[in-house]
């Protein structure tokens, strides 16, 4: 079975997931979207209100900011894979609990395996903590590091700009740095072909 088909089956499983209490409060699950073989995978914290209604990641105000940042990095949504630590909206957009993140961790592991990104971008401190548990985002943002055989690029969550406008300049700088990091990655077409063939 091709990687794209396996990813589709995984997302169908996520849509029906009952592993944590968020399943009882969500409208729909939000597995994520993007192509197999995407060179960049962006991981946020969890769906918000708009995402919960539409089943798509980052489509609210934070999503508009993310689109601006992707443009700075020379990327567009169709080139990257976007998902989050938890696939269902925490009530009231509260922070995800550790137990909820753990319940979803197997899904994220499988997505990373199937997408096989050359670079993972963590958006916000919760996603950052998966790879950098003892760090502060203010200290390491915009600096890629190799973790578990993959390059991980921590930066701020786009939603932070809505509450702290000064964060925007830092986020823009990070995504300019991200553009420089992309030059060493294989092309999206090459990665997609390798992912489908199971050679990534």
N, C-alpha and C positions, 0 to 999 in steps of 0.2 A: 504494500500500500504506500502511495506517495505521501511525502511529508505534509502536503497541503490537505490531503484527505484525513490524515491522522490529527492534524490541527483542528479540522472541522469537527471531528468526533470528540475531541477534548472540549471544545467550546460547547458542544451539545451537552456534555456531562456537566460542565459548569452551570449551564442554564437550569439544570434540574437539581443542583447541589443542595443538600440538606445538612451539611457538616457542622454548621454553627448557627446560633440564633438569628443571624442577619438574614437567613433564608425566610424568616417569618415576617420581616418588616420591609423587605425590598419590594419594588414593583417588578423589575426584571434584573437578572444578573448582567454584568458588563464584562465579558471575558477579555475584550480588547480587539484590536484590528490592525491589519497590515500584512504585507507579503512574507511568505516563507523566504528565507535568505536575505531578509532586510539587513543592511550593514549596521543599523543602529536600532536598539530597542530602548524605549523610554518607559520607565516604571514610576508611577505616582503612588499615592497612598490608598485612595479608594474613590469610587464614584460619588459625585455630588447629586443634587436634586435633578438637574437637567439630564445627566447621564443615566440616572436611575429610571427616568421616564422613557428615554429613547434607546437605551441599551448600547450606547456608543460612548467611547472614552473622550474626555476633554472637549466637550462641545459647549460648555458654558463660558463665562467671562474668562476663567483661567485658560480655557482652550484657545480663545482668541489671542491671548498673550503668548501661549505656546506656539501658535502658528507664526506669530511675529518672530519668535526666537529661532524657529526652524528656518525661516527665510534668511536670517542673519548667518546661519550656519550653512546656507546653500542647499537646504533640504526642503522637502514638502511632505505632507502626510502620506502620500501614496508610496513614498520611498522607505518609510520607517514603520516599525511595529510599536504600538502604544498600548500599554496595559497598566495595571496597578497591583499593589500587594494584596488587597482584598477585592473581590469581584462584585461585592454587593455593598450598597450604600449604608454606612453606619447612620443610625437615626440622628436627625438634626445636624448631620455633617460633623459629628464629633470625631475625635481621633480614633483610629482603629485600635482595638484591644489586642494584647499579645496573643490571646487565645484565638482571636479571629485571624490574625496574620498567620499563625501556625496552621490553622485549619486550611488556609488557602495556599500554603507554601508548596505543597505537592503540585498544584496546578501551575504555579509560576515556574517551578523547576522544569516541568514538562514543556512549557512554552519556550523557555530558554533553549532547551534541548532541540526542539523542532525548528525554531526560528534560526538558531545558530548565529546570533549577531556577532559582528566583529567588535562592537563596542556597546556597553550597557550604560545608559544615562539614568542616574537615580534623581528623582525630582522630590526634594524635601527630605527632612531628617529621618522619617520613618523608613523610607526606601533606602536611604544611605546606610542606616543602621544594620541592614541585612549583611552588608559587606564590611562596614566600618563601625562596629558596635561601640567602640570606645572613643570615637572622634566627635568633634563638633563641626557642624556644617560651615560655620563661619571661618573655620581654620583650613578646611581642605577643599572647599568648593572650587571648581574649575581646574582641578589637578587630577588627571587620570592616573590610575594605579592598576597594576595587575593583581587580580584576585581570583583564585580558583581557576587559573588558566585563561581567564578573560580580562579584558581591559574594562574597568569600571570608572565612569566619569561622574562624580557627585556634583550636583548643583542645587539651587533653591527651587522650591515648588513655585510654578507660575502664579498660583493663588496668593503667594506672599506679597506680590506687587499690589494687590488690591487693598491690603491693610498697611503695607509699608512701601509707599511709592519709591523710596530711595533704593529699594532692592532691585528695581528695574535695571539700573545702570550696571549693577553687579551681574545680573542675569545675562544682560547683553554681552558683557565682556566674556563671561563663561562660554556663551555660544559662539563667539568669535574664536575662542580657544578651541572649542569643539571642532570647528571647521578645519583648523590646522591638524587636529588629530585624525581626521577622516582621510587625509591624503595617503596614508599607508595601508588603508583597507582595500581588499579586492572589490571590484565593481559589483553592483547589485545583481547584475545578470549572471556573473560568474558564481556568486554566492547562491543564487536561487537554483542554478543548475546543480551545484554540488549538494545543496540541501535535499533536492528531490532525489538525487542519486545516493544519498546517505554517505557522502564522502567529506562533509564538512566536519 
